[in-house]
Amino acid sequence: MTTGMIDLRSDTVTRPTPGMLAAMSRADTGDDVYGEDPTVMALEERVADLLGHEAALFTVSGSLANILGVRALVRAGQELLCEERAHVVRAELGAHAAWHGVTTRTWRHPDGLIDLEALRSLMVPDAGPYLVSTAAIAVENTHNFAGGTVHPLADVAALRELVAGTGVRLHLDGARLWNAQVATGVPARDCAQHFDTVAVCLSKGLGAPVGSLLAGSADIVAEARVWRKRLGAGWRQAGVLAAAGLYALDHHIDRLGEDHAHARSIAATIADVDPSVVDPERVQTNIVLLRLGERAGHVVEQAGAEGVLAGIVAPGVVRLITHLDVSRDAAERAGTVLARAIKG
Ligand SMILES: *Cc1c(COP(=O)(O)O)cnc(C)c1O
């Protein structure tokens, strides 16, 4: 990216801060395939504790954490249920099917949330010799392609109750669970405890250059460690990356509130010129969806020419994501540029 650009395409575009780079250069390391990297082990313990699970595994990407988590819950030929726009079915290139024979069916919720009624009719545990058996349900909190929406804790508890005694297990794609925690004040653990496996990212709003974790029971995580290596993703002195993650957990969680305020202010500036495009009241975290219809391509091009980068995530839908590298001034400028492009 050219300097001076305001990049709202994703919160994955952040660069490590000087403080983070210093922490990385000080990291104590060892060979993680031998289980000897003290910084990786410290990160895994820290995240397991934050999520209220027995153990956690450090992975190169959130997709890999999801792949290993779902694999632990769903056998080849069984199914995973998830919302229609979930990252696990839209943005992981069919990995769950390609590697592990997992089939999927989906429900649709306008905000990407849990629909208990739909799930009651979709879910078929132990289906026998004719229908596909449901092995697990995946929930995404916050929901990326639905616009950074947060799941009410009561819905999650009700989902846990729905599957109780059925053998159906629950996976949480919590790539932005920290954003949900900051937006609601509900600790990540309170949501995560309802799930059998939980994936979280350090490389989104938390600003680490690389890294995600899968949390779960000690057995599940031990097995995921084997499968991670089997997929070719065991790593050696990964402590330099784990140090960035620990630094991010120490310094970059509480500040997510700033990203949320910036997202809301950009949405408000845009709604001032065209309220049909976005409702700022509905912006819950760091993601803003602009419903632009035919104008989407033109607006993205025009804003890009003025130094503001945005992405199209569905036909006519532009997504903006605020993050660590978008200052308050930059957010203001982005709002002005986008509003001008939309006004035309
Ligand atoms: C970004 C993201 C992931 C993981 O993405 P990677 O690029 O593989 O790290 C998983 N789930 C959601 C909802 C995401 O937004």
The ligand as an SDF file (V2000), in Angstrom:
LIG
                    3D

 15 15  0  0  0  0  0  0  0  0999 V2000
  -10.2690  -13.1960    9.0110 C   0  0  0  0  0  0  0  0  0  0  0  0
  -11.2220  -14.2000    9.4890 C   0  0  0  0  0  0  0  0  0  0  0  0
  -10.8170  -15.5170    9.7500 C   0  0  0  0  0  0  0  0  0  0  0  0
   -9.4070  -16.0270    9.5350 C   0  0  0  0  0  0  0  0  0  0  0  0
   -8.7570  -15.5150    8.4670 O   0  0  0  0  0  0  0  0  0  0  0  0
   -7.2280  -15.8450    8.1260 P   0  0  0  0  0  0  0  0  0  0  0  0
   -6.9760  -14.8840    7.0320 O   0  0  0  0  0  0  0  0  0  0  0  0
   -7.1830  -17.2640    7.7200 O   0  0  0  0  0  0  0  0  0  0  0  0
   -6.4270  -15.5920    9.3550 O   0  0  0  0  0  0  0  0  0  0  0  0
  -11.7600  -16.3840   10.2370 C   0  0  0  0  0  0  0  0  0  0  0  0
  -13.0190  -15.9920   10.4600 N   0  0  0  0  0  0  0  0  0  0  0  0
  -13.4420  -14.7430   10.2490 C   0  0  0  0  0  0  0  0  0  0  0  0
  -14.8310  -14.3750   10.5630 C   0  0  0  0  0  0  0  0  0  0  0  0
  -12.5620  -13.8040    9.7360 C   0  0  0  0  0  0  0  0  0  0  0  0
  -12.9950  -12.5580    9.5090 O   0  0  0  0  0  0  0  0  0  0  0  0
  1  2  1  0
  2  3  1  0
  2 14  2  0
  3  4  1  0
  3 10  2  0
  4  5  1  0
  5  6  1  0
  6  7  2  0
  6  8  1  0
  6  9  1  0
 10 11  1  0
 11 12  2  0
 12 13  1  0
 12 14  1  0
 14 15  1  0
M  END
$$$$
